[in-house]
Amino acid sequence: MDDINWDDLANKASSITEVDLQKDLNDLTNFSTKDLDLIIKESAISTQNAYSIMEELKDATRSNNEKIQAISKINNGVNFLMKLVSKITQ
């Protein structure tokens, strides 16, 4: 299993804008910007961490278990993911 280069991930995440994050989330979920803002606020996650989760979810080279392990290490990552899932299943 490859180690995650957290420095590279943090540098990439810090360079994105909220618009970039919303576009990625919209592409993945078809949520409105209002819905996404609410999910981010309710899960108390930073934009950078939310983007990191989206990158993990889109990474086709990693298994689901590897993705979950990585997301569990992101501050408020699991909470954000659960808010997304709960919104999808409504």
C-alpha positions as CSV (number, residue, x, y, z in Angstrom):
1,M,0.0,0.0,0.0
2,D,1.3,3.4,-1.0
3,D,1.8,6.0,1.8
4,I,-0.2,9.2,1.4
5,N,1.9,12.2,0.9
6,W,0.1,14.5,3.2
7,D,2.3,17.5,2.4
8,D,1.4,17.2,-1.3
9,L,-2.2,16.7,-0.5
10,A,-2.3,19.7,1.8
11,N,-0.5,21.9,-0.7
12,K,-3.0,20.9,-3.4
13,A,-6.0,21.4,-1.1
14,S,-4.8,24.8,0.0
15,S,-4.6,26.0,-3.6
16,I,-8.2,25.2,-4.4
17,T,-11.0,27.5,-4.0
18,E,-14.5,26.9,-2.6
19,V,-15.8,27.2,-6.2
20,D,-13.6,24.3,-7.2
21,L,-14.8,22.2,-4.3
22,Q,-18.4,22.9,-5.1
23,K,-17.9,22.0,-8.7
24,D,-16.3,18.7,-7.8
25,L,-19.1,18.0,-5.3
26,N,-21.8,19.0,-7.8
27,D,-20.3,16.7,-10.4
28,L,-20.2,13.8,-8.0
29,T,-23.6,14.3,-6.3
30,N,-25.7,16.8,-8.3
31,F,-26.3,18.7,-5.0
32,S,-27.1,22.3,-5.2
33,T,-24.5,24.8,-3.9
34,K,-26.9,25.5,-1.0
35,D,-27.0,21.8,-0.1
36,L,-23.2,21.6,-0.2
37,D,-22.7,24.6,1.9
38,L,-25.1,23.2,4.5
39,I,-23.3,19.8,4.5
40,I,-19.9,21.4,4.9
41,K,-21.2,23.7,7.7
42,E,-23.0,20.9,9.5
43,S,-20.0,18.6,9.4
44,A,-17.6,21.3,10.6
45,I,-15.1,20.4,7.9
46,S,-12.7,22.8,6.2
47,T,-12.8,23.3,2.5
48,Q,-9.4,21.8,2.2
49,N,-10.4,18.6,4.1
50,A,-13.6,18.3,2.1
51,Y,-11.6,18.5,-1.1
52,S,-9.2,15.9,0.2
53,I,-12.2,13.5,0.8
54,M,-13.4,14.1,-2.8
55,E,-10.0,13.3,-4.1
56,E,-10.0,10.1,-2.1
57,L,-13.4,9.1,-3.4
58,K,-12.4,9.7,-7.0
59,D,-9.1,7.8,-6.7
60,A,-9.7,4.6,-8.8
61,T,-6.4,3.1,-7.9
62,R,-7.3,2.6,-4.2
63,S,-9.6,0.0,-2.7
64,N,-12.6,1.1,-0.7
65,N,-10.9,0.0,2.5
66,E,-7.9,2.2,1.7
67,K,-10.2,5.1,1.0
68,I,-12.0,4.7,4.2
69,Q,-8.8,4.4,6.2
70,A,-7.5,7.7,4.6
71,I,-10.8,9.5,5.1
72,S,-10.9,8.4,8.8
73,K,-7.6,10.3,9.3
74,I,-9.0,13.6,7.9
75,N,-10.3,15.9,10.5
76,N,-14.1,15.7,10.4
77,G,-13.8,13.4,7.4
78,V,-16.1,10.7,8.5
79,N,-18.7,13.2,9.7
80,F,-18.6,14.9,6.3
81,L,-19.0,11.6,4.5
82,M,-21.9,10.6,6.7
83,K,-23.7,13.9,6.0
84,L,-23.2,13.3,2.2
85,V,-24.6,9.8,2.5
86,S,-27.5,10.9,4.6
87,K,-28.4,13.6,2.0
88,I,-28.2,11.1,-0.8
89,T,-30.5,8.6,0.9
90,Q,-33.2,11.2,1.7
